[in-house]
Amino acid sequence: MVYYLIVCRSLTYAQRTAAALERAGITARILRSPKLIDREGCSHSVKVSERSLTAALVILNRAGLTPKRIFLQAEDGGYREVGL
């Protein structure tokens, strides 16, 4: 299955992001950002399904929670950055 990782600047920011999405009915899971995509060394990401990304970005925009970066996690395990 294909997922998107919404990279957040801190654990607290990731928790706020996941909470906003969950309140809107979008399943969101917090995880440490994989080393392949983590430039700073300690960021956290929120994982959402492929079909939920557009709605998730609208919700986050309304809540004032801007993602640092977004990555597509493909079925083969690779990552590709997606423009905002």
C-alpha contacts under 8 A as a table, 3 or more apart, distances in Angstrom:
res1	aa1	res2	aa2	distance
1	M	74	A	7.33
1	M	75	E	5.55
2	V	49	S	6.72
2	V	50	E	5.82
2	V	72	L	7.32
2	V	73	Q	5.88
2	V	74	A	5.07
2	V	75	E	5.58
3	Y	47	K	6.63
3	Y	48	V	5.80
3	Y	49	S	4.62
3	Y	50	E	5.02
3	Y	72	L	6.07
3	Y	73	Q	5.16
3	Y	74	A	6.83
4	Y	47	K	5.73
4	Y	48	V	5.41
4	Y	49	S	6.15
4	Y	50	E	6.10
4	Y	53	L	7.09
4	Y	70	I	6.79
4	Y	71	F	5.57
4	Y	72	L	4.60
4	Y	73	Q	5.69
5	L	45	S	5.75
5	L	46	V	5.55
5	L	47	K	4.64
5	L	48	V	6.57
5	L	70	I	5.63
5	L	71	F	5.12
5	L	72	L	6.43
5	L	73	Q	7.01
6	I	45	S	5.22
6	I	46	V	5.04
6	I	47	K	6.36
6	I	48	V	7.79
6	I	67	P	6.11
6	I	68	K	7.53
6	I	69	R	6.24
6	I	70	I	4.68
6	I	71	F	6.68
7	V	14	A	7.86
7	V	33	S	7.06
7	V	43	S	7.09
7	V	44	H	6.08
7	V	45	S	4.28
7	V	46	V	6.56
7	V	67	P	5.99
7	V	68	K	5.58
7	V	69	R	5.23
7	V	70	I	5.89
7	V	71	F	7.78
8	C	11	L	7.38
8	C	13	Y	6.04
8	C	14	A	5.45
8	C	43	S	6.37
8	C	44	H	5.59
8	C	45	S	5.52
8	C	46	V	7.51
8	C	67	P	5.69
8	C	68	K	5.64
8	C	69	R	7.53
9	R	13	Y	6.39
9	R	14	A	7.54
9	R	43	S	5.86
9	R	44	H	6.99
9	R	67	P	7.93
9	R	68	K	6.57
10	S	13	Y	5.16
10	S	14	A	6.24
10	S	42	C	7.94
10	S	43	S	5.72
10	S	44	H	6.10
11	L	14	A	4.97
11	L	15	Q	6.14
11	L	43	S	7.14
11	L	44	H	5.73
12	T	15	Q	5.02
12	T	16	R	6.27
13	Y	16	R	5.10
13	Y	17	T	6.10
13	Y	65	L	7.91
14	A	17	T	4.97
14	A	18	A	6.09
14	A	30	I	6.58
14	A	44	H	6.30
14	A	45	S	6.26
14	A	46	V	6.22
15	Q	18	A	5.20
15	Q	19	A	6.04
15	Q	30	I	7.13
16	R	19	A	5.10
16	R	20	A	6.16
17	T	20	A	5.30
17	T	21	L	6.35
17	T	46	V	7.34
17	T	60	L	6.97
17	T	65	L	6.65
18	A	21	L	5.15
18	A	22	E	6.04
18	A	28	A	5.39
18	A	29	R	6.72
18	A	30	I	6.90
18	A	46	V	6.40
19	A	22	E	5.09
19	A	23	R	6.12
20	A	23	R	5.26
20	A	24	A	6.51
20	A	59	I	7.32
20	A	60	L	7.16
20	A	63	A	7.47
21	L	24	A	5.13
21	L	25	G	6.43
21	L	26	I	5.12
21	L	27	T	6.93
21	L	28	A	6.52
21	L	56	A	6.36
21	L	59	I	6.93
21	L	60	L	7.56
22	E	25	G	4.98
22	E	26	I	5.03
22	E	27	T	5.73
22	E	28	A	6.40
23	R	26	I	7.41
24	A	59	I	7.64
26	I	48	V	7.69
26	I	52	S	6.82
26	I	56	A	7.27
27	T	48	V	6.49
27	T	49	S	7.82
28	A	46	V	6.10
28	A	47	K	5.55
28	A	48	V	5.23
29	R	46	V	5.38
29	R	47	K	5.11
29	R	48	V	7.02
30	I	44	H	6.96
30	I	45	S	5.77
30	I	46	V	4.55
30	I	47	K	6.37
31	L	44	H	5.73
31	L	45	S	5.42
31	L	46	V	6.33
31	L	47	K	7.43
32	R	42	C	7.34
32	R	43	S	6.32
32	R	44	H	4.38
32	R	45	S	5.97
33	S	37	I	6.73
33	S	38	D	5.79
33	S	42	C	7.39
33	S	43	S	5.69
33	S	44	H	4.86
33	S	45	S	5.29
34	P	37	I	5.75
34	P	38	D	6.10
35	K	38	D	5.01
35	K	39	R	7.77
35	K	41	G	7.26
36	L	79	Y	7.77
37	I	71	F	7.99
37	I	79	Y	7.54
38	D	41	G	5.59
38	D	42	C	7.16
38	D	43	S	6.48
40	E	43	S	6.69
48	V	52	S	6.37
48	V	53	L	6.63
49	S	52	S	5.33
49	S	53	L	6.68
50	E	53	L	5.75
51	R	54	T	7.42
52	S	55	A	5.58
52	S	56	A	5.93
53	L	56	A	4.95
53	L	57	L	6.14
54	T	57	L	5.30
54	T	58	V	6.46
55	A	58	V	5.16
55	A	59	I	6.25
56	A	59	I	5.13
56	A	60	L	6.11
57	L	60	L	5.07
57	L	61	N	5.99
58	V	61	N	5.14
58	V	62	R	6.29
59	I	62	R	5.21
59	I	63	A	6.24
60	L	63	A	4.98
60	L	64	G	6.07
60	L	65	L	4.97
60	L	66	T	6.51
61	N	64	G	5.10
61	N	65	L	5.93
61	N	66	T	6.37
62	R	65	L	7.72
67	P	70	I	7.06
69	R	81	E	7.34
69	R	82	V	7.58
69	R	83	G	7.73
69	R	84	L	7.42
70	I	81	E	5.86
70	I	82	V	5.49
70	I	83	G	7.15
70	I	84	L	7.31
71	F	79	Y	6.07
71	F	80	R	5.35
71	F	81	E	4.27
71	F	82	V	5.46
72	L	79	Y	5.50
72	L	80	R	5.18
72	L	81	E	6.22
72	L	82	V	6.60
73	Q	77	G	6.19
73	Q	78	G	5.86
73	Q	79	Y	4.78
73	Q	80	R	6.85
74	A	77	G	5.42
74	A	78	G	5.51
74	A	79	Y	6.35
75	E	78	G	7.45
